[in-house]
Amino acid sequence: MNNLPLLIIGQGIAGTVLAASLQQRGIPFVIVNQSRNETASKVASGLYNPIVLKRMKPVWNAAAMIEALYPFYDYCETISGCKFHYTNKVIRVFKSVKEQNDWHAIASSETFGHHLNPDVQFDAIEGIETPYGFGEVINSGRIDTELFLSAMRSHWLETGNYVEAPFHYTDLEVNENEVHWQGTTYQRIVFCEGYRCQLHNPFFKELPFAATKGEVMQVVPQDSEWELRYIVNGGVFIMPLPNQEFKVGATYAWDTFDEGPTKEALQELEQKFQEITHLPVTITGHRAGIRPTVRDRRPLLGWHPVHRKVGIFNGLGSRGILMAPWLATVFVEAMQNDTALPKELDINRFTF
Ligand SMILES: Cc1cc2nc3c(=O)[nH]c(=O)nc-3n(C[C@H](O)[C@H](O)[C@H](O)COP(=O)(O)OP(=O)(O)OC[C@H]3O[C@@H](n4cnc5c(N)ncnc54)[C@H](O)[C@@H]3O)c2cc1C
């Protein structure tokens, strides 16, 4: 590897995590990003959790992802001088004795042992009915994604690593050994454009993206100081934020690139919220974003089959916060050592 910088396109969760991983290893980079108000990364609840609670299955490779996550976000908090990582526990509220028993059995098994507390909890939680108790997920929490992205951007504006601009593909010159953009030579370019990649990117738009739109709402309680220590899961998540606000999410809709929030999704969120709590609330916000999901539910990492200096770091789907630090480590180490990426992650599993 030569010592020229890498050019990263996009500063959502993907581009930010990849850039910070390069910085950790002393590899120079420049990020080009067009800021938008409503991207998946800004709208995201920022939750991480090693379990797919709906299906009661561990996330693929969760243990390695959790192990990479803590030191990585610590590092980002240190270099940006900003706190955005909160370790509130995720809990699953049970609706029956059967769910209690299932939890205990699953949580005691070897596969889940590190991720779930097998003991059913019965502490009272204000505003939430828990006649059958609840289960606690170990190693869960959240990143305030808007703060994370803006803190890292401010840091990179100061260090000269960030350019605010739309990236036009026609400005790029690619050859066998490097790439050129606006008069500067870079060792490689990596596209981290989220779902927009599938709309416009001439190198990678044929990859099998299956983007999923998601919506979240923000609420404040009408007549009480509601204190919620946990992130509550029961159909949707209710997540405490600073200033007595709560985020409720999220919905899933396929086959749409319409970025705006919808009445239908808001109704769905309100209804699911009321299934968890009857506390009266006022809706103070409602936002939508499009997740870069992939047909086989695995990330899209790797290098173009013809243009070997043109890469992609994408396909984070609905778990960018959990997956990105580990994926970035794998991606950067494979690049440094000139070794193959794991086949489940490498875009060469597809012909495009
Ligand atoms: C409602 C909702 C809730 C979610 N909740 C969670 C959650 O709790 N936990 C979790 O882990 N994940 C969550 N996600 C998923 C998470 O948001 C995604 O995994 C992640 O944001 C994907 O990040 P990205 O950087 O790939 O894409 P994006 O967020 O889309 O970022 C791409 C960036 O690249 C820029 N860009 C694109 N093309 C160009 C170009 N040509 N030139 C310049 N700039 C460009 C865009 O403007 C943007 O800034 C949620 C998503 C949604 C929609």
The ligand as an SDF file (V2000), in Angstrom:
LIG
                    3D

 53 58  0  0  0  0  0  0  0  0999 V2000
  -36.0510    4.6920   10.7980 C   0  0  0  0  0  0  0  0  0  0  0  0
  -34.7230    4.0210   10.8900 C   0  0  0  0  0  0  0  0  0  0  0  0
  -34.2960    3.5390   12.1150 C   0  0  0  0  0  0  0  0  0  0  0  0
  -33.0600    2.8980   12.2130 C   0  0  0  0  0  0  0  0  0  0  0  0
  -32.6440    2.4850   13.4420 N   0  0  0  0  0  0  0  0  0  0  0  0
  -31.4210    1.9150   13.5650 C   0  0  0  0  0  0  0  0  0  0  0  0
  -30.9440    1.5320   14.8480 C   0  0  0  0  0  0  0  0  0  0  0  0
  -31.6000    1.7150   15.8660 O   0  0  0  0  0  0  0  0  0  0  0  0
  -29.7010    0.9540   14.9080 N   0  0  0  0  0  0  0  0  0  0  0  0
  -28.9220    0.7590   13.7870 C   0  0  0  0  0  0  0  0  0  0  0  0
  -27.8190    0.2370   13.8940 O   0  0  0  0  0  0  0  0  0  0  0  0
  -29.3680    1.1100   12.5620 N   0  0  0  0  0  0  0  0  0  0  0  0
  -30.5810    1.6780   12.4240 C   0  0  0  0  0  0  0  0  0  0  0  0
  -31.0350    2.0440   11.1960 N   0  0  0  0  0  0  0  0  0  0  0  0
  -30.2160    1.6730   10.0290 C   0  0  0  0  0  0  0  0  0  0  0  0
  -29.0600    2.6300    9.8090 C   0  0  0  0  0  0  0  0  0  0  0  0
  -29.5970    3.8920    9.7320 O   0  0  0  0  0  0  0  0  0  0  0  0
  -28.2740    2.2530    8.5360 C   0  0  0  0  0  0  0  0  0  0  0  0
  -27.6810    0.9920    8.7030 O   0  0  0  0  0  0  0  0  0  0  0  0
  -27.1810    3.2810    8.2500 C   0  0  0  0  0  0  0  0  0  0  0  0
  -27.6450    4.5730    8.4610 O   0  0  0  0  0  0  0  0  0  0  0  0
  -26.6450    3.1960    6.8460 C   0  0  0  0  0  0  0  0  0  0  0  0
  -25.6530    4.1750    6.7390 O   0  0  0  0  0  0  0  0  0  0  0  0
  -24.9560    4.5880    5.3860 P   0  0  0  0  0  0  0  0  0  0  0  0
  -23.8100    5.4680    5.7450 O   0  0  0  0  0  0  0  0  0  0  0  0
  -24.6710    3.3780    4.5620 O   0  0  0  0  0  0  0  0  0  0  0  0
  -26.0640    5.4010    4.5500 O   0  0  0  0  0  0  0  0  0  0  0  0
  -26.6910    6.8640    4.6950 P   0  0  0  0  0  0  0  0  0  0  0  0
  -27.1560    7.1390    6.0470 O   0  0  0  0  0  0  0  0  0  0  0  0
  -27.7090    6.9610    3.6030 O   0  0  0  0  0  0  0  0  0  0  0  0
  -25.5020    7.8590    4.3980 O   0  0  0  0  0  0  0  0  0  0  0  0
  -24.9730    8.0820    3.1120 C   0  0  0  0  0  0  0  0  0  0  0  0
  -24.3020    9.4450    3.0680 C   0  0  0  0  0  0  0  0  0  0  0  0
  -23.6510    9.5750    1.7980 O   0  0  0  0  0  0  0  0  0  0  0  0
  -24.0330   10.8060    1.1920 C   0  0  0  0  0  0  0  0  0  0  0  0
  -23.9460   10.6270   -0.2690 N   0  0  0  0  0  0  0  0  0  0  0  0
  -24.5460    9.6760   -1.0120 C   0  0  0  0  0  0  0  0  0  0  0  0
  -24.2020    9.8100   -2.3080 N   0  0  0  0  0  0  0  0  0  0  0  0
  -23.3380   10.8700   -2.3690 C   0  0  0  0  0  0  0  0  0  0  0  0
  -22.6200   11.5070   -3.4260 C   0  0  0  0  0  0  0  0  0  0  0  0
  -22.6700   11.0620   -4.7050 N   0  0  0  0  0  0  0  0  0  0  0  0
  -21.8590   12.6030   -3.1270 N   0  0  0  0  0  0  0  0  0  0  0  0
  -21.7520   13.0410   -1.8530 C   0  0  0  0  0  0  0  0  0  0  0  0
  -22.4040   12.4720   -0.8070 N   0  0  0  0  0  0  0  0  0  0  0  0
  -23.1800   11.3960   -1.0630 C   0  0  0  0  0  0  0  0  0  0  0  0
  -25.4560   11.0380    1.6970 C   0  0  0  0  0  0  0  0  0  0  0  0
  -25.8600   12.3750    1.5560 O   0  0  0  0  0  0  0  0  0  0  0  0
  -25.2860   10.6110    3.1660 C   0  0  0  0  0  0  0  0  0  0  0  0
  -24.7430   11.6590    3.9270 O   0  0  0  0  0  0  0  0  0  0  0  0
  -32.2500    2.7100   11.0590 C   0  0  0  0  0  0  0  0  0  0  0  0
  -32.6710    3.2120    9.8400 C   0  0  0  0  0  0  0  0  0  0  0  0
  -33.9050    3.8730    9.7390 C   0  0  0  0  0  0  0  0  0  0  0  0
  -34.3140    4.4280    8.4140 C   0  0  0  0  0  0  0  0  0  0  0  0
  1  2  1  0
  2  3  1  0
  2 52  2  0
  3  4  2  0
  4  5  1  0
  4 50  1  0
  5  6  2  0
  6  7  1  0
  6 13  1  0
  7  8  2  0
  7  9  1  0
  9 10  1  0
 10 11  2  0
 10 12  1  0
 12 13  2  0
 13 14  1  0
 14 15  1  0
 14 50  1  0
 15 16  1  0
 16 17  1  0
 16 18  1  0
 18 19  1  0
 18 20  1  0
 20 21  1  0
 20 22  1  0
 22 23  1  0
 23 24  1  0
 24 25  2  0
 24 26  1  0
 24 27  1  0
 27 28  1  0
 28 29  2  0
 28 30  1  0
 28 31  1  0
 31 32  1  0
 32 33  1  0
 33 34  1  0
 33 48  1  0
 34 35  1  0
 35 36  1  0
 35 46  1  0
 36 37  1  0
 36 45  1  0
 37 38  2  0
 38 39  1  0
 39 40  1  0
 39 45  2  0
 40 41  1  0
 40 42  2  0
 42 43  1  0
 43 44  2  0
 44 45  1  0
 46 47  1  0
 46 48  1  0
 48 49  1  0
 50 51  2  0
 51 52  1  0
 52 53  1  0
M  END
$$$$
